[in-house]
Amino acid sequence: MMNVELDSVVVQGREQICAEVDGEVVMMSIAQGNYYGLDSIGGRVWELIAEPCSVRELCERLVVEFAVDRATCEADILCFLNDMAAQKLIDTRTD
């Protein structure tokens, strides 16, 4: 499995069913049979990666939207996306 890095391009995987419930995104992995819940920030990341997006571009948007410093955003998003990649919830590539 490839590590997600700032130059990686990420997009939602196609193997899950998602819905918004009380302001949170809940999803079920069809391939793995696992349920996942995303808070408002995770849900926003999920929404932004509906189309392929570089992690760097994603962080640029989140820094503005959530008024967080870039280093914290990048570290948190890389951790989050690597966890999602490990669960096969996203597809990644490095250009």
C-alpha positions in Angstrom: 0.0 0.0 0.0 1.2 3.5 -0.9 1.6 6.1 1.8 -0.4 9.2 1.3 1.8 12.3 1.0 1.3 16.0 0.3 1.7 15.4 -3.5 -0.6 12.4 -3.5 -3.9 12.7 -5.3 -6.8 11.3 -3.4 -10.4 10.5 -4.3 -13.3 8.7 -2.6 -13.2 5.0 -3.1 -16.1 3.4 -4.9 -16.6 0.5 -2.5 -18.7 2.1 0.1 -22.2 3.5 0.8 -22.4 6.9 2.4 -25.1 9.0 4.0 -25.3 12.1 6.2 -26.9 11.6 9.5 -27.3 14.5 12.0 -24.5 16.4 10.4 -22.1 13.5 10.3 -21.1 11.2 7.4 -21.6 7.5 8.0 -20.4 5.0 5.6 -20.2 1.3 5.2 -17.4 -0.4 3.3 -19.0 -2.9 0.9 -15.7 -4.8 0.5 -14.9 -5.0 4.2 -18.4 -4.9 5.8 -17.2 -2.2 8.3 -19.1 0.9 9.4 -17.3 4.3 9.8 -18.5 7.6 11.1 -16.9 11.0 10.2 -17.2 14.1 12.2 -17.9 17.5 10.5 -14.3 18.0 9.5 -13.9 14.4 8.3 -17.2 14.8 6.4 -15.9 18.0 4.8 -12.7 16.2 3.7 -14.9 13.4 2.3 -17.0 16.0 0.4 -13.9 17.7 -1.0 -12.4 14.4 -2.3 -15.5 13.5 -4.3 -13.3 14.6 -7.2 -9.5 13.8 -7.4 -7.6 16.4 -5.4 -4.0 16.7 -4.2 -3.5 16.5 -0.5 -1.7 19.9 -0.7 -4.7 21.5 -2.4 -7.0 19.9 0.1 -5.0 21.4 3.0 -5.0 24.8 1.4 -8.8 24.8 1.4 -9.0 23.4 4.9 -6.6 26.0 6.4 -8.9 28.7 5.1 -12.2 27.1 6.0 -11.2 26.0 9.5 -8.7 28.7 10.5 -6.0 26.2 11.4 -2.3 26.5 10.9 -0.9 24.8 7.9 1.5 22.4 9.8 -1.2 21.1 12.0 -3.6 20.7 9.1 -1.1 18.9 7.0 -0.1 16.5 9.9 -3.8 15.8 10.8 -5.0 15.3 7.2 -2.1 13.0 6.3 -2.8 10.9 9.4 -6.5 10.8 8.5 -6.0 10.0 4.9 -3.4 7.3 5.6 -5.9 5.7 8.0 -8.6 5.9 5.3 -6.2 4.4 2.7 -5.4 1.5 5.0 -9.1 0.8 5.3 -9.4 1.0 1.5 -11.9 3.9 1.7 -10.0 6.1 -0.7 -8.0 5.7 -3.9 -4.6 7.4 -4.1 -2.0 8.0 -6.7 1.2 10.1 -6.9 1.6 12.2 -10.0 
